Amino acid sequence: MARNRKADKPLVQEYSLRPIGIIHSPFKNIQGVPIQPVAGQGIEGIVSVASEFADGLKDLEGFSHIILIYYFHLSKGYRLKVKPFLDKTERGVFATRAPKRPNPIGISIVKLKKIQKNQLYVENIDIIDGTPLLDIKPYVPKFDLIRTKSIGWLGSKVDRATMVKSDKRFK
C-alpha cells in the first residue's frame, strides 16, 4: 500500500458490494434485537438468496452452521469511539462489535436447519428483518474455533450477552 501524502485522499480505493439476498427475521426494528447469536437461541429466520446465486448453495446442506455476512443497512454514519452494549466505558469501535463502523458489516454464525430451493431456514438469529446479505460461508470448527488467552475488556462481560438486547444507541 502506498503512503498517503495528502490527508484528504483515502489510503486505498473504495469498493462496492452487491447483496446476494435478504435476511428475514422476527425483528422489525433495532430495539430488542439480540446483540449476538448466542442471545438469539431458538429464534428462527429465513435467508432468501437471489435466484441468480441459488446454484452457489449446492452442498451447503451438509453443514450444521453457517456464517452470514451482512450489511448493517439501518446504521448511519460511524463513530470511532462507542459505548458498547455490554459496557459503560467508551471503547474504540474496532474493539467492539458495534454496528456503527466505517464499513458497517456484520457477521453471525447461525444454525442451518434446512434449505428449500433458494431459502435457508436458520436458527439463533440476531439480525433485523430486511438486512442485505453479502455472503455465506460454512462454519468449520477446525478452521473457525480458535482457543484464545484473552478477550480484552469483554472478559468479565460476555456471560451477560444473553440478557442484553439492542436499543437505539447505534441507529
N, C-alpha and C positions, 0 to 999 in steps of 0.2 A: 504494500500500500504506500502510495506516495505521501510525502509530508504535505500538510496543509499550510500554505504560505499566506493565504488570505482567510481571515477568521470568518468571513461571510460565505465561503464556499464549503459545501459538505466534503467530508473526507472520502466518501465513496458515493457512487452513483445511486440513485433511487431505483427501486424495483417495484413492479406491480404484481399482485397475485390475483387470481380469479377463483372464486369459490367453486367447489366441486359438488356442493349440495347444501342442504339446510338441516339444522338440528332442531327437533321438536321436543318440547318438554312441558310439564305442567306449570312451569314458572313463566307467567305472563309479564312480569316486571322485575326490576332489580331487587326490590325489598323482599326479604325472606328466602332468597336462594341460598342453598348450602354453599359454604365457602370453599369446600374441597369435595371430591367424590366420596371420601370416607364419611362425610356428613350426609351424603345422599343415598345411603344404604337402602336398597329396596325401591327407590324411586325410578320409574321406568320412563323411557323416551324412545323416540324413533329418529333415526338418521336417514334422511332421504337423499340419496346420491343421484345427481343428474343422470338421466338415461345415457348420455354420451360417455359417461365414465363407468357404467354398470359392469362392463367386461373386466374392469380392474378389481372387482370384488371376488373373482374366481379364487378359490382355495382359502378364502378368509374364514369360512365357516369352521375350519379346523382349530381355530384359536378361541380360547375361553374369554380372553380380554383383548381389548384394542385401545390404542391411543388415538384420541381425537384431537386434532389441531385446528383451532378455530380463531375467528376474528371477533374481538370484543366490540361489536358494532354499536353498542349504546354508550361506550366510553368516549367522551370528547376531550381532546387535549391530554396533557400529561403533566405530572409533577415529578421532579427528581427526588423529592423527599415526601414521604407519606406516613400517615398513622395507620398501620395495617389492622385488620380486624382483630387479631389476637394480642394486640399490644396498645399501650397508650403513649409509647415513645415514638417520636418521629424517626423513621428509618430511610435509608437510601432505597429507591424503588427497586434496584437490582438485587437487594437483599430481601425482597418480599415477593409475593405472588399477586400483588395488587393489579387490577385491570387497567389503570391509567398509566400507560407506559409509552415511551417513544414509538414503539411498534406494538400496538395492542393485540398481541397474540396470546391465546390461552391454550393450555393442554389439559386433558383429563383422561385418566385411564378408567374405562368403563367395562362392565361385563357384557359380552356379546351373547345374547340369548338365542337369536335365530336371524336368518336372512331370508327374505322373500323378495325375489327379483332385485330391485334397487333399494329396498327398505331394510335397514338394520335395526333390529329391536334390541335395545340396550337397557341396562340397569345400573343403578348407582350414579345417576346423572346429577350434575351440579351446574347446568348450563341453561341460560334463558332461551325460551321458545323463540324461534326465528333466527337463531345465531348462524351466520355463514360458516360452513365447513370448508377448511382449506386443504386438509389431508387426513388420511387414516394410515396408521401403521400398526402392525401386530405387536402386542406386548409379549416379550420373551424374557422371563425372569433371569435366565442365564446372561442376557445382554443388558437388561434394564435394572435389575435389582443389585444395587451396589451397597455393600456394608460400609457405613461411614463412621468416623470417630467423633465428628462434631456437626451439629446443625445450627450453629450460631445462636442468635438471640431467641430462636424458636424452641430451643432445647427443653425449656420448662413449660412451654405453652401448647405444644402440639396436641396433647390429650384433650384440650378444650375445643378443638376444631369441630367435633361432632355436635357441640352445643351452640355454636355461634352461627348466626345467619347473616346474610348480606343486608346492608342498609343503603341509604342514598349517598354515602360519602364519596363514592367513586363514579357518580353519574356525570 
